[in-house]
Amino acid sequence: MSAVLKPGTASTNENQAGGEASVNAEETIDGFHLVIEALKLNGIDTIFGLPGIPITDLTRKMQAEGLRVISFRHEQHAGNAAAAAGFLTGKPGICLTVSAPGFLNGLTALANATTNCFPMILISGSSEREIVDLQQGDYEEMDQLAIAKPLCKAAYRVLHAEDIGIGIARAIRSAVSGRPGGVYLDFPAKLFSQAVDAAAGRRSLVEVVDPAPRQIPAPDAVQRALDVLKGARRPLIILGKGAAYARADAEIRAFIEKSGIPYLPMSMAKGLLPDTHEQSAAATRSYVLAEADVVVLIGARLNWLLSHGKGKTWGGANAFGRKFVQIDISPIEADSNVPIAAPLVGDIGSCVGALVNGLGAGWARPPAEWTAAIVERKDKNLAKMAETLAKNPSPMNFQSALNVIRDVVKANPEAIVVNEGANTLDFARSIVDMYEPRKRLDVGTWGIMGIGMGFAVAAAVTTGKPVIAIEGDSAFGFSGMEVETICRYGLPVCVIVFNNNGVYKGTDVNPRGGDVAPTVFVKGARYDKMMEAFGGVGVNATTPDELRKGLTEAVASGKPTLINAVIDETAGTESGRITSLNPTAAKKK
């Protein structure tokens, strides 16, 4: 760490008599270095961002001081990387952007991180307050703090160098405490060049102590939950991505196995227990949701992904009398859609641990007729899927291509799967089994496209493990230029683009002639050439054997690779499994 000198002072004074140099100036430290030291003090070692005014020098100094700076081609993808890093590490991922347009580009990722409960901090340079407040037309003038506030968990602005330590500490604690989320931190340009006494400046830095403290559930709430469970005839556990983030893997496994209750993992909770676990009810999702009489929600919310806990998905009129036990760190999550009979408020590890202790030696496992009915339907559905996966159509369809990826992931369970698209997401979620926790990243609560390359970069950088990004061709288009970032840093990422020439499928026709239909892309596009252009490996796969060879070699070599997986352009359905949310498509159906 290098100190700087106060402006206007000489660094040395030549001694005319002896020719010796003596330091004249008082040692000071500037805002640049206070930011860097504050981050390092709190164990943050990686920054995702994009250089430009006024933060270019900050990125240079960060790198010089030992922080790893991963520079992207677009701020939204840097923000997505920071969000994914937060989920994977439990520490807030940091995204650094320029002012105004760069800040706005990062804002989508910040809002998405907040919605998904990923700890992330967006740090943006900004124009000077006195000019912004008088609207005098500064370079990229914008009241960024006011814009960010409604879209994140917390937002702060630091105006004085001596407050940098407190600002970063507040941002860290806000991002990870309670329900995690996105935080905005506004740094006006002239903050970086402010200089203060070095000793005083370092004393102003804050090492955050216990930023996400345990929240122990109330004993009476634990007993209430146990009493509800004891009365169940058809209990079910639903694991959400909050359960994966909580890193309460041992407690969750103990609860599931000791209780004997079947469980259903949401997509990013896959792998908390292996998808092949005997108690997994994923292969008979519709049946267990409709029939369960007591449902335990662990880090899962009754939002649109679970049909809000009511309606046809939950058995329609049969839903009357169903009881929910909900484990969440936020008390206001309870009763958001349906009554919660037993809210259990606290951190997931503490809550689930308390339930395990409360099961006791006399705990009665679920009735055999319930578990046997699940096994029967599960086996039937898996056998039907096996028949489908065994087929080898030409050209490939989603199932035949994903069967290859399924096998490679089984052989490499440490690999991290990133997944986005419509049909590509839907089919992969049900076909590709996961075996370890926090190995699957996807579009999450909002279901937005464009997270692929940012998440893939974060997964590779934070874990060093192989990354397999399963992308629809439309979804890939949102962030495809970041393959250059993957190549620049030599990351072990294999991108597989499911190329069926369009959005959903490549068969739509403009009834008036002229321009192609809005959902149709260039026919026969070679996405693999993009990776080759930046020095990576490109593979054009038209058969399962070609896909298997390319993916196996990519995982083994760790080289940046893109496989253009050519899929039947008639494969796929409009909007995938959420057709009901698309009024036109639902009407056609």
N, C-alpha and C positions, 0 to 999 in steps of 0.2 A: 504494500500500500504506500503510495507516494503522497507526501503532503504537498501543498501548493503554498505560494507566498501571497501576501496581501498585495493588491494592485498598487503600483507606484513605488514599491520598495525595491532596493537593489538586493540581489541575492548574495553578493560578496562585496567586500571593500578591500581593495589592494593595499597592503601595508607597504608604504613607500620605503621604509627603512629596511625591512627584512624580506619583502616580497611575499609575505604570507597572506593568505586569505582568511577572513573571519566572517562568520554569518552575522548579518546585521538585523535581518528581519525576524519578526515573530512568526513562528510556524502557524499556518492556518490550514483549514481543510475546506473544500468547496462542496456544493450541492451534488455534483456528479458522484464524488467519492462517498458522501454520506449515504446516498441511495444504495450504492454498491455494498458498503459495509453493513447497512441495515439488513439487506437481503441475505447476505452471507451469514450474518449473526443468527438469522432464523432458519438456517439450513437450506436456503434456496440456492440451487446451483445451476439451474437451466432457465433460459429466457427464450420465449418464442416471439418473433416480431418481424418488423420490416423497417429498415432505417430510412431516415428522411428528416427534414426540418420539423421540430428542433431536437430530435433525439439521436441523430447520427453519431455525434461524439460520445454520447452515453453508451451506445452499443460497442463502440471501439474500446472505451475504457473498461466496460464490463468484461470484454474478452481479454484485455490486457491484465485484468485483475483475477482471472481464473474462472469466471463464470462461462458456461457454455451458452453461446448465442446462436440459435437456429433461426436463420433468416428465410422468410417465405416470399412468395411472389404476390400474395394478396393477404391483407390483414384478417379477413374473415377466417381463413384457413389457419393462420397463426393463432387466432382466438380459439378455434375448435381444438387445436393441438393443446393449448393451455388447459382447456376444460377437460379433455381426456386425460391429460397428465394428472390433474387434480383427482379424478376418479381412481386412477391406477395407483397413485402414491399416497393419497390421503392428505397431501400438502397442497396448498393453493398453487395451481399452475399460473405462471405469469405471462401475460401478453403485453407487448410494448408496441405502441403505435404512434404515428405522427398525429398532428392536429386535424380537426374538422373532417375532411373526407376519410382519412385513415381511421380516425376515431369512429366514424359512422360505420365503416366496414367492419370494425371489430365489435360493434354493438350487437349485431345479430348473434354472434357467438356468445356474448355476455348474457343476453336475454335467454338464449337456449340453455346455457349453463345453469342459470338460476331456475329455470323451469325443470331441468333434470336433476337439480340438487347436486351439481358438481362444483367443488370449490375452485374458484378462478378469480384472479385479479387482473383487470384491464387497466394498464397504466398508459395514459396518453399525454403527450405534450400539448400545450394549449397557448392561445394568445394571452396577452397581459390583461389583467382584470380591469384596470382603469380605462383601457381602450374598448374592451368588450362592453362594459357597463354603459359607456357613453355612445356605443355603436358608431365608432369613428372610422370603421372600415380597415381594421388590421388585416394582415396576411392570414387567410383561413380563419377569420373571426367567427367564433361560435361560442355560445354559453353551454359548453359541453356537460358541465355538472348538472344543470337543469334538465337536459335531455336524457341523461343516463339515469337519474333518480327513479323514475317510474319503472324501469326495466331491469333493475337489479336489487339485490338484497340490501346494499348500503352504498353510499357514494360520499367521497371526501375530497377536499381540495387542500393542498399544502402551499402556502405563500412564502414561508420563511424557512431557511435552511435548518434552523434549530428545531423545527417541528417535523422534519422528515422522519425521524425515528418513531415518533408517536403516530404519524400518518400511516406508515407501513405496518406498525403493530396493530393499529385499529383495523386495517384492511385484512390482515391475516386472521385476526380473531373473528371478525365478522364473516369471513369466507368459510371457516371450518366449524365454528361453534353452532350448537343446535342443529337445525336443518341447514346443511351446507348450501352455498350458492355463489353467485357472481357478485363481485364488488368492483366499483370504479374508483380510481385514484387519479386525480387531476393535478398535473405538474406544469404550471405556466413556465414558459421558456427561460425567463431570467432567474428562476429558482436555481438552475443548475450552476450558474456562475457565482452565486452568492458565496462569500467566504466568511467563516467564523473561526474563532480560536480552535485549534485542533483538539486540545484536551477537552474543552467544553463541548465541542461538537460530538466527540465520541461518547462523552457522558450522557448526551441526549438520546443516544440510540437505545432501543428497547428490545430485549430478548423476551419473546412472548412465552409465558409460563403456562403450561397446561391449556392450550388454546381451545381444545374440544373436550372439556371435562366430562366424566361419566355423569349420567343423570339416573339415579337409582329409582326404580318404580316403587310406588307406595305398596306396602304389604297387603292392604285390603284390596287394592286393584289386582294384585297377583292372585289372591284367593278367589276373587270374583271370576277372573278368567278361567281358573282351574275348575270352578264349579260349573261354568257353562260347558266346558269341554267334557266334564264327567257325564253330563246329560246328553251327549251327542250319540246318535246312532250312525250317522254318515259324515264324519268329520273330514275336513280338508284343510291343508296348509298351502297358502300361496306365498311364494318368495318373490319379492320385487328387487329392483336393482339397488334399493337402499340396503337390503340384506347383504348384497355383495360388497357394497362400499363399506359397510360396518366392520368387515374383517372379523366377524364373530363366527368364523367357519366351524370351529370345534363345537361351540355351543349349539349352533343350528343343527349340525349333524347329530349331536347327542339328543336333542329334542325330538327330531324326526324319528330316529331309530328307537329311542326308548319309548316314545309314545305309540309307535306303530302306525301313525296317521299318514295316509297318502299325501303327496305334495305335488304342487304344480309350479314350476319355475317360470317367471316372466323371462323375456328373451335375454336380458343382460344378467339375470340370476342363474342362467344355465351354467352348470359346472360347479356350483356350490357343493352339490353332490353330483357325481357322474350322471349324465343323462341316462345311462344304462342301469342305474340303481333300481332295485326291485320295487321300491315304494314310489317311484316316479309315475305320475299319472298324465304326463305330457301327451302321450299317444292317445289319450281318451279325454281330452280337454273338455269338449262339449258335454259329455256325459257327467263328469264330476261337478262342473259348474252348475248344471241344471238340477242335480240330485242332492248335493251336499246340504246337510241341515245345520251344521256349524262350520264356519270358515274362519281360520286364523290368518290374518294378514300380517306378514312380517316384512316391513319396509316396502310395502306395495300400497298404492292408492287406488281407490275405487273411481278412477277417471274413465275416459272413453275407452282406454285399452281393456278395461274389464266391464264395459257396457254399463258403467256407473252403478254396478251392483244390483241391477234390476232388469226387467224386460225379458224377452224370449231367451236370451243367453242364460239367464238364471232360472229358467223354468216357468216364466210367465206367472200365472196365478198360483203355481205351486211354490212360488218364492215366499208366500205368506208364512210367517213363523220361523223363517231362517234367522239364525243369530250369527253375529260377527264379533270376533275378538280382534282388535286392531292394535298392533304394536307400532308406535311412531314416536319420534322425539318431539313432535309438534302437537299439542293438545287440540288445536283448532282443526286438525285434519279429521278428527272423529265427527260423525254425523254429517259429512259433507254431501252425501247423496242418500244414504239410508241410515237408519238408527244403528248405532254401535252398542251392542249389549254390554261389552266389557272392554272399554278403552284402557290400554296399558301404556302409559306415557313414560318414556325414558329412552336411554340409548339401547340399541338392539341387543348388544352383548349382555348387558345387565338384565334386561327384561326376559330374554330367552333363558339365560342362566337361572333366573328365579323360577321360571316355569319348570325347568328340568329338575331343580331341587324339590319342587312341589309335587312332582308326579308320584314320588314315593314308591315303596315296595308293593303296595296294593293296587297300583294303577291297572285298570282293565283296558287292554288294547281294543281297537275298533272291532265291531262284530264281523265274523267271517263272511257273512253274506255280502257285506259292503266291499271288503277287500277282494273277495273272490270275483264279484261282478266286475270290478275294475280290471283285474288281471285278465279275465276272459275277453273283455272288449279291447284291452291293450294288445294282447297277443294277436287278436284278429286283425286289428289295424296295422300292426307292425308287419304281419305276414302279407297283407295287401300292399303295403309300401314296398316290401322287398321284391314283390313281383314287378312293380312298376320300375323300381331302380334297376332291375336286372335286364330290362329291355335296352336295345341299342339302336335307336332310330337314326336315320340319316336324312337331313342334318340333325345334330344333337338338339335335345330339348333341355329344359331346365333340370329335370330329374336326372337324366343320364350324365350331364356335366357335374351336377352337385354330388352325385354318387362317387365320382372320382375325388372331389374335395373332401367328402366325408371320410374316405379311406385314408387320405394323406393326413388329415387332422387326427384321426385315431392313432396313426403311427407316430405323430408328433404332437402329443397332447399339450406340450408347453407353448406351442404356437398360439399367437393371438389372432383371432378372426375379427375383421372389421367388415360390416355388412350394410349396404344401403341399396335402395331401388324400390320398385313396387313388387313385381313378381319375384325378382331376384331375392329380395328381402324375405318375402313370405315363404317361398320354398326353402331357402337356406335355413331359416329359423326352425323348421320342422324336420329337415333332412340331416343337417350337419350336427352331430352330437358333440357336446363339450364335456371335458373330463376334469377340468381344474377351474377354480374360481377366478373371476375377473379376467377371463380369456376371450370374452366376446364383447365387442363394442358395436352399437348400431344407432339408428336414428332416434331412439328414445321417445320421450313423452310427446314431443311435438311432431314426430315423424317427418322431420325435414330432410331434404336432400342436400348434399354438398359437404357432409361431415367426413367423407371417406378419406381423402388424402391427409387432412389435418390430423384425424384420429390415428391413421396409420403411422405418420411420422412420430407422433407422441408415443405411441406404443413401442416403436423401435428404439427411440431415444431413451425412454425411461426404463425399459426392461432389458434391452439388448437381445430379446428373443425374436425368432422369425415372425413375420407378420404376413397374413394372407388377407388381402382386401378383396372381397367379393362384391363386384360393382355392376349394377345395371348400366347400360350404355348412356342412358339419359342422366342418371345420378353422377356418373363419372365426369360428365361434361361440366358440372359445376366447379370442380376443383382439379381437373386433369392437368393443368399446367404445373401443378406441384410435383409432377414426376421429375421435373428438373431439380427440385429441392431434394427429392429422394436420391437422385443420382449424385448431386453435389456433395452430400454428406455420406454417400456410400452405405445407405441403410439397407438392412436385410428385409426388404419389403417386396412381396410378389403381388402385383395387382392383376386380378382376373376380370376382364370386361366381358360381360355377357352381351354379345353384339347381335341383336335381332333387328337392327336397322331403324329403331325408332322408340318413341315413348309407348310403353306397354307392348306394342308390336309394330312392325313396319309395313302394314298392309293398307292403311287408310288412303283414300283417294280424294282429291279435290274435285267436287262434282262439276265445277265450272271450268276445269282444265287450268292450264297456266302453272302457277306455283304449286309445289308439292303440298300435301296436307300438313298442317301444323305439327302433327305428331311423328312425321317421317323424317329420317336423317339420310345422309348420303349412303347409297347402297354399297355394300361391300367395303366399308371403311376399314382401314388397317391401323387400329389404335396401337398395335405393337411397334409401329415405326416411330411413334412419339418417344418411347423409351430408348430406342436405338439412337435417336437424334441427339440424346444427351449422354450417350456412352453406356447405357444400360443394356440389358438383354431383352430382345423382343421375340415373341413366339406367336405364330399364327396357328391356332389349334382348331381343326375341323372335325376331329374324332375324339372319343374318350381316351384312346391310347396316346394321342398327341398331347392332350391336356395333362394326362398323368405324367408323362415324361417331362414336360416343361415344368410342372409344379414341383415334382420330386427333385429335379435338378436345382430349381430356384431355392427351395428350402435348405438343401444340402450345401449349396454354395454361399448363400447369404448375399448374393449379388442382386442389385435392383433389377427387377424383371417385370415385364408386362405381357400377359397372355391375352391375345385377342381370341376369345372363345366364340366361335361362330355358331349361333343358335338359330333354329328354325324361326323365320320372321313371323310365322303365324302363331307361334307359341305365346302364351301370356293372355291375360284378361285385363280389361280397362280398370285401373285403380287397384288391381290386385284384390286383396281380401277386404278392402274397405270400400267396395263398390257402393254400399248403402249410403256412404257419405257424399257420393257424387250423384246429384239428382238426375242428370241426363243418363248416365250409365245405369243407374238403378232402374230407371223407367224402361230402358232398352231391355234389361234383363227380365 
